[in-house]
Each structure stands twice: as structure tokens, then as C-alpha cells.
Amino acid sequence: MTRAPATTRRLATTRRLSITALLAAATLLAGCSSLPGWMILQGRSMITDHQHFDNAPIAAAATPRPLPEAPAALPWPDGMDDDAAARWLADNGTVALLVLRRGQLVAEHYFHGYQRDSLFTSFSAAKSVVSLMVGLAIADGHIAGVDEPITRHLPELRANDPRFGQIRLRHLLSMRSGIAFDESYNNPFAEAGRFYLRPDLNAEIRRLRIAGPPDQAYAYSSGDTQLLAMAVQRAVGQPFARYVEQRLWQPMGAAYPASWSLDSAASGVVRGFCCLNARAVDYARLGQLVLDGGQRDGRAVLPAEWLRQSTAAQQGLPGASDEAQRNIERRPWAPPAFYAWQWRRLAQPAVRGVPSEMLSPSPTLFAQGLHGQYIVVVPQADAVVVRLGRDRGPVNWARWLERMALGLP
């Protein structure tokens, strides 16, 4: 199969400036903090950060799920030819692009020196995997259902504030917990940075506070996902990565081993909100499993009803506006989306500035991570597209990847 050539072109000037500014800030603050030295040198998170963390292993399947290769020309958006598309993808920080059509691998391209056996950090695309694990824990009888309070599994949260007892798993799944959490990625001392860098997540959990009542509005929070992962780990009575290995990774037929980063070997708490480390072809297998309704070779790996419920656009929620009642997410760099249970559905029309009342959910759903990690499932094209990046670039990737998939013959 043809591989796109690597490139050494530099990132956009604005991105370079933001990295430089973060590096300078981190360096200035390092003297009065426990910021790791490697982060001071890097200045930002990178897809190689798993090298700096303790990681829990996840073994591959004894019998990988086949991905038969059927190379085909891709219908690049905006009329680009193959060479122009390769340059454009590389210039915009792409390190891997894979396309499955009807369960066959029709395209597999790598950039910047990466290749099939390269290990890629998922960043927040892992949140969608945490959602799958919540569904499996419910199916296995470890968790009664999404209306369980989080304090049933993390009772220590009551010491933070008795109001944590009002937060149900469904509120965490939909990012409507009401927990105060600063998701800023330019401040290593905000909650997001502390969760990513500190070696004791139990200590960070003890710092969490309530901002308001649950289920009133959507607010993206890695803290919500972290609580879900910790709840699963405690409910099943074994390390989270081991449960992923036994109930998802091996049954779906992963060809390569993976890992999930921990806060530290001593603490042993999974960084559930961010840090699944795997190969691109296995992210593609995961997307295919979701596209197939949780089935592999006629056997249910994931509960079909959980997949339906957890990926559905929401409606009729409490809230003061249509946007709140339908959990519509808006970000400056992305088209609007309907936030489900740690998955997103692309909104139609997929353009910025459209009033929420005019938006409807697309069949396209996706997992999304920092720096442009995407697993996009396009049922209307019977396709899965995986894009992994060292940088997101100024691209609305979910919509761009959907457009390409819809143009497949």
C-alpha cells in the first residue's frame, strides 16, 4: 500500500508562538512548583508523552480481527490530488490517516516518520472508551446503572462537599456534573494540567469542589471522565487497564498491545480522561466495532443498547436554553456538535454561527482528542476514518473527514 511521504515543514507561526509562550510560562513557574522537567523542556503536551508516564499494559488479542486491505483512491475534499492532499495533511500536523470502508482498509497513510507500529496517545479520544467501559461494567453487574450516585463508588467525595451525593453517573457521562473544573490547556496549574501531570490523582480528587447543581448545562470537563474511570476501576475490583484488556481490547481483536497511562506506579490510578496508547490500526478496529453495533463475527463484544443510548443525541434535558436542553457543544475551532455520553455527534448544518434551534444531529459520531486525534464513524457511508495528529491545525477535522467518507464509491 502506498504511504504518503514524511515532511519536515514547520507548523503555523501562530502555533509556534503559543508553544513558545507556554514554554516561557512553564519555565518561570517551575521554581515554585512540581512541574515535571520534561514538560518544562517540551512546553506542551505531545503524542509521545506516554514515554514519561508509568503505563499499565493491555495485551493484544490472540486472534486479531482481520482488516483486509482493498486500496482505493480517496475522494479528497476541495478537489485535491493525492500529492497535494499528502502535503496538506502533513502541513496540518497529521501523523496517521486510515480509512475503512465496509470493513476493509482502503487507505493507510503515515507522516513525519510514523508508521504502522508507532504508538499514538489518544488524548481525550480515550473518553469515549471510558464510556464503553461504563456500559460493560453495567452489563457485567458491577454497576447498577447510570442513575447510581458517584459517591457509591467514591464515597470520599462527600468529605469535599455533601452535594457530590447528588451527582449521578449520567451527569458525568454527559458533562453536566456541576463540578468546578478549569479545562485550560495553557495553564499547567489548572485542574486539567494537574490531572495530567501530577503523580497522585486521589489527592487531586480531594481538591474538587462544586460550582453549581448538576444537570443544568453542559460544561466540558476531564474531571467528569476521570471520576467515571475511577468508579469503574473500583466497581470491577481490578485495574482499569486489565478490565479494558479482558472485556474490550482482546475481544474486539486488537492486533497490537496497548497501554493506559497511570498517575504513578505507586498510586496506580488510571488517567482515564486522556491516556490510552495504541496503534492507529487498532483505533480503526475500535471504530469498526462501534459501526458494527458492538458485534465481532456475530458475537456481541459491546452491549448494543448501551451503544445506542450512549451515542445518541440528547434532548429534553433540564436547562434554561435549547442549547442546554440538547447538550449542544460549541468551540471556536470546531463545528457545533451534540455531546452524548462521552461521544459526539456532528451537527447539521456543520457550520459555525447557526442558531441551536436550527441544528439537528448527523448520523456521524466521533471520539475526539487534543491535537486532533479522531475516530470518526460514518454509518451512512459504512466507513470509519482515523486521523491522528501531533497538532490539530486550523481544520474542522470531524466535518472534513466526514466529507471524505461520504465521497467514497
Buried (B, 14 or more C-beta within 10 A) or exposed (E): EEEBEBBEEEBBEEBEEBBEEBBEBBEEBBEEEEBBEEBBEBBBBBBBBBEBBBBBEBBBBEEBBEBEEBEBEBBBBEEBEEEEBBBBBBBBBBBBBBBBBEBBBBBBBBBBEBBBEBBBBBBBBBBBBBBBBBBBBBBEEBBEEBEBBBBBBBEEBEEBEEBBBBBBBBBBBBBBBBBBBBBEBEBBBBBBBBBBBBBEBEEBBEEBEBEEBBBBBBBBBBBBBBBBBBBBBBBBEEBBBBBBBBBBBBBBBBBBBBBBBBBEEEBBBBBBBBBBBBBBBBBBBBBBBBBBBBBBEEEEBBBEEBBEBBBBBBEEBEBEEBBBBBBBBBEEEBBBBBBBBBBBBBBBBBEEEBEBEEBEBBEBBBBBBBBBBBBBBBBEBBBBBBBBBBBBBEBBBBBBBBBBBBEBE
